[in-house]
Amino acid sequence: MKAILCTRFGTPDELEIVDIAPPQAGPGEAVVRVAAAALNFFDTLIIAGKYQHKPPFPFSPAAEFAGVVDSVGAGVTEIAPGDRVMGYMGWGAAREAVVVPARQLVKLPDQLDFERAAGLTVTYGTALYALRQRAELKPGESLVVLGASSGTGVAAIEIGKIMGARVIACASSDERLAFARDHGADATVNYAAEDLRGALKKLGGAHGIDVIYDPVGGPFTERAVRAMAWQGRYLVVGFAAGAIPKLALNLVLLKSCDVRGVAWGAWTRREPQAQHALLTQIVDWYAQGRLSAHVHAVYPLAETAAALKMIAGRKVMGKIVLRV
Ligand SMILES: NC(=O)c1ccc[n+]([C@@H]2O[C@H](COP(=O)([O-])OP(=O)(O)OC[C@H]3O[C@@H](n4cnc5c(N)ncnc54)[C@H](OP(=O)(O)O)[C@@H]3O)[C@@H](O)[C@H]2O)c1
C-alpha cells in the first residue's frame, strides 16, 4: 500500500511516497482503509522536528482520518468490517490503511462524507474540550476566538454559538473575518489593522471578555488578556504565530482571572471514554446541521507536500484534507 513517509526531520518536500506492507489487526485493534486523512498546523511542525512529539522514523503525518473498517482483531465487538468510521491517532494517517485500537473509532452517520469526517476530530474535539471542560463557558458569556478562520478557530466559533456565547472573531484579514461571520461570529476584529486590546475593550464594555480562546499566541496574547473580565478564563490552545508568549502575572492577579491550558491530545489518552463521548456529540451536532466541518481544499495523497505548504503559508480557512 502507498504511504507518505517522513524519514528525517525537514521540509514538506523531503517527504517520500513509498510502498509499505499493509497493517494487521492485533487483539482489540481494527484496520481501517483510509478514504481521507486531514492535516493540521501541527503536521507542519511534526515533520520539522519542532513539535512536542517526535515520533520514531519513519512515520506518516496526519493525525486524523475517515474510512471503512477492513478487519478487526480478537475481542473487538463495537465495530465490524464494512463500518464507516473516523478516528484520531496523533500521527500516521497519511497512508492507505491504518491500525488503531477499535474503541477509539466513531461510526459515521450516512450524511457525513469521508472528507468532512476526516477533519472533524482534532479541531472540533479541541474546541469542545476547551470550551466545555476547560473554560466552563456559560450561555450569554462573551468568547473571543483568535485565529478565528483557522481549523480550530472556526470550530470554536461554531461550538461557542451552540453553547450560547456571544462570539467575537479575531483574524488578520477582512476575508478571514467574513468567513468567521459566515460561520456564526457576532462581531469581528482585524488584528492586522486594528489595536486588538482597544477593540476588545470596546466590544467587552465595562464587564470585559469572559473567555479567550488562543491558538495563535505571539504578540496577541497579552493584548487580549488586558481586555479580560473579572474572573475571566484565558485558554492556551497553540502558538501558530511561532513565538510562545510570556504573560505578566500582575494582569492575572488584577483581574482574578484564570490561565487554563488545553492539551486535548493528552486528554484523549488519559480519558478515552470521555473523548469517545465528546466525538459522538460532535458527529450528532454535524448530523443535526449545527456544524459546518468546512473543507478549504482536498489534495491527492501524492500531493501532501503542497497541502502542508498551504497550511504553513497561512493560506487556509478551515481544513485541508488528503484524498487517499
Ligand atoms: N491545544 C491543543 O490540544 C491543540 C489541538 C489542535 C491544534 N492546536 C494548535 O492550534 C493552533 C492552530 O491549529 P490549526 O490546525 O487550527 O491551524 P491553521 O488552520 O493552520 O490556522 C492557524 C492560524 O494561525 C494564524 N497565524 C498567525 N500567525 C501565523 C503564522 N505565522 N503562520 C501560520 N498561521 C498563523 C492564522 O490566522 P490569521 O492569519 O488570521 O492570524 C491561521 O488561521 C496550532 O498552534 C496548533 O498546534 C492545539
The ligand as an SDF file (V2000), in Angstrom:
LIG
                    3D

 48 52  0  0  0  0  0  0  0  0999 V2000
   -4.0040   22.5010   22.4210 N   0  0  0  0  0  0  0  0  0  0  0  0
   -4.4460   21.5510   21.6170 C   0  0  0  0  0  0  0  0  0  0  0  0
   -4.8690   20.4960   22.0790 O   0  0  0  0  0  0  0  0  0  0  0  0
   -4.4050   21.7960   20.1450 C   0  0  0  0  0  0  0  0  0  0  0  0
   -5.1140   20.9760   19.2490 C   0  0  0  0  0  0  0  0  0  0  0  0
   -5.0960   21.2900   17.8910 C   0  0  0  0  0  0  0  0  0  0  0  0
   -4.3570   22.3760   17.4460 C   0  0  0  0  0  0  0  0  0  0  0  0
   -3.6480   23.1110   18.3360 N   0  0  0  0  0  0  0  0  0  0  0  0
   -2.8530   24.2800   17.9050 C   0  0  0  0  0  0  0  0  0  0  0  0
   -3.7270   25.2880   17.4520 O   0  0  0  0  0  0  0  0  0  0  0  0
   -3.0480   26.1000   16.5010 C   0  0  0  0  0  0  0  0  0  0  0  0
   -3.9230   26.2410   15.2740 C   0  0  0  0  0  0  0  0  0  0  0  0
   -4.0170   24.9780   14.6160 O   0  0  0  0  0  0  0  0  0  0  0  0
   -4.8760   24.8080   13.2690 P   0  0  0  0  0  0  0  0  0  0  0  0
   -4.5510   23.4650   12.7320 O   0  0  0  0  0  0  0  0  0  0  0  0
   -6.2670   25.2030   13.5300 O   0  0  0  0  0  0  0  0  0  0  0  0
   -4.1300   25.9180   12.3820 O   0  0  0  0  0  0  0  0  0  0  0  0
   -4.4460   26.5910   10.9540 P   0  0  0  0  0  0  0  0  0  0  0  0
   -5.7850   26.1850   10.4550 O   0  0  0  0  0  0  0  0  0  0  0  0
   -3.2530   26.3810   10.1080 O   0  0  0  0  0  0  0  0  0  0  0  0
   -4.5230   28.1260   11.3410 O   0  0  0  0  0  0  0  0  0  0  0  0
   -3.5210   28.8040   12.0280 C   0  0  0  0  0  0  0  0  0  0  0  0
   -3.9840   30.2550   12.1950 C   0  0  0  0  0  0  0  0  0  0  0  0
   -2.9980   30.9610   12.9210 O   0  0  0  0  0  0  0  0  0  0  0  0
   -2.9050   32.2750   12.4320 C   0  0  0  0  0  0  0  0  0  0  0  0
   -1.4790   32.6330   12.2980 N   0  0  0  0  0  0  0  0  0  0  0  0
   -0.8750   33.6830   12.8870 C   0  0  0  0  0  0  0  0  0  0  0  0
    0.4130   33.7150   12.5870 N   0  0  0  0  0  0  0  0  0  0  0  0
    0.6520   32.6710   11.7720 C   0  0  0  0  0  0  0  0  0  0  0  0
    1.8130   32.1860   11.1080 C   0  0  0  0  0  0  0  0  0  0  0  0
    2.9880   32.8010   11.2560 N   0  0  0  0  0  0  0  0  0  0  0  0
    1.7060   31.0840   10.3350 N   0  0  0  0  0  0  0  0  0  0  0  0
    0.5300   30.4450   10.1990 C   0  0  0  0  0  0  0  0  0  0  0  0
   -0.6160   30.8560   10.8220 N   0  0  0  0  0  0  0  0  0  0  0  0
   -0.5520   31.9540   11.5940 C   0  0  0  0  0  0  0  0  0  0  0  0
   -3.6160   32.3450   11.0910 C   0  0  0  0  0  0  0  0  0  0  0  0
   -4.7010   33.2460   11.2210 O   0  0  0  0  0  0  0  0  0  0  0  0
   -4.5290   34.8140   10.9120 P   0  0  0  0  0  0  0  0  0  0  0  0
   -3.8420   34.9310    9.5840 O   0  0  0  0  0  0  0  0  0  0  0  0
   -5.9210   35.2690   10.9100 O   0  0  0  0  0  0  0  0  0  0  0  0
   -3.7020   35.3440   12.0500 O   0  0  0  0  0  0  0  0  0  0  0  0
   -4.1770   30.9470   10.8560 C   0  0  0  0  0  0  0  0  0  0  0  0
   -5.5520   30.9690   10.5490 O   0  0  0  0  0  0  0  0  0  0  0  0
   -1.6940   25.4210   16.2440 C   0  0  0  0  0  0  0  0  0  0  0  0
   -0.6930   26.0770   17.0030 O   0  0  0  0  0  0  0  0  0  0  0  0
   -1.9050   24.0150   16.7370 C   0  0  0  0  0  0  0  0  0  0  0  0
   -0.7130   23.3910   17.1260 O   0  0  0  0  0  0  0  0  0  0  0  0
   -3.6590   22.8370   19.6690 C   0  0  0  0  0  0  0  0  0  0  0  0
  1  2  1  0
  2  3  2  0
  2  4  1  0
  4  5  1  0
  4 48  2  0
  5  6  2  0
  6  7  1  0
  7  8  2  0
  8  9  1  0
  8 48  1  0
  9 10  1  0
  9 46  1  0
 10 11  1  0
 11 12  1  0
 11 44  1  0
 12 13  1  0
 13 14  1  0
 14 15  2  0
 14 16  1  0
 14 17  1  0
 17 18  1  0
 18 19  2  0
 18 20  1  0
 18 21  1  0
 21 22  1  0
 22 23  1  0
 23 24  1  0
 23 42  1  0
 24 25  1  0
 25 26  1  0
 25 36  1  0
 26 27  1  0
 26 35  1  0
 27 28  2  0
 28 29  1  0
 29 30  1  0
 29 35  2  0
 30 31  1  0
 30 32  2  0
 32 33  1  0
 33 34  2  0
 34 35  1  0
 36 37  1  0
 36 42  1  0
 37 38  1  0
 38 39  2  0
 38 40  1  0
 38 41  1  0
 42 43  1  0
 44 45  1  0
 44 46  1  0
 46 47  1  0
M  CHG  2   8   1  16  -1
M  END
$$$$
